[in-house]
């Protein structure tokens, strides 16, 4: 059983990681709960320390485990209920070049809801999306809310952040860019995506949709057929439906 104690400075540094700027600065993030931690271990992501609630039934604890009381655990976590296990790990680096050979890539522009992104990661894993691109100013991938919403699917699909269309086009020169915003021209059905060797399906933000910059690089457009009485669907629902359809033939 580990016999380590947590210092006041460690508590302070972990609490700082609740903020994106400190996660970016330190290259670290927080994992809450056993299921999320198991995914971290399974993906060989480097863990700095593990913090376990005293009196919990968690066994086979590694050497870098520190036992803490409920008062401290509440300080470290972002959930209302008391978490039994928490860890600090190093962010995973994604190589851009692996996206070149991917068949199905999903791009999300300025997605802002962490629950949506977490759900999208789950759906991407379920329906075999090869990679996800977060374009522009998006919610932080390493937000604890995103990690919780992903429910063990945080690292099954590679995720890359890209800020501008020039970088996007340079990275994926042989991909067909397909938007989910209809226009007067180049509209196709989802099943028609099988006519292209490599595709990037592009989704706009929850509030604004796709920007003109993205629309300017669009080759084709698709939509989800639905009841005309419904104006729109939640972003993660729309993405999940399209992922499911694409998985039938790509």
Secondary structure, 3 states (H helix, E strand, C coil): CCCCCCCHHHHHHHHHCCCHHHHHHHCEEEEECHHHHHHHHHCCCCEEEEEEECCCCCCCCCCCEEEECHHHHHHHCCCCCCCCEEEEEECCCCCHHHHHHCCEEEEEECCCCHHHHHHHHHHHHHCCCCEEEEECCCCCCCCHHHHHHHCCCCCCCEEEEECCHHHHHHHCCCCEEEECCCCCCCECCHHHHHHCCCEEEEECECCCECCHHHHCCCCEECCCCCCCCCCCCCHHHHHHHHHHHHCCCC
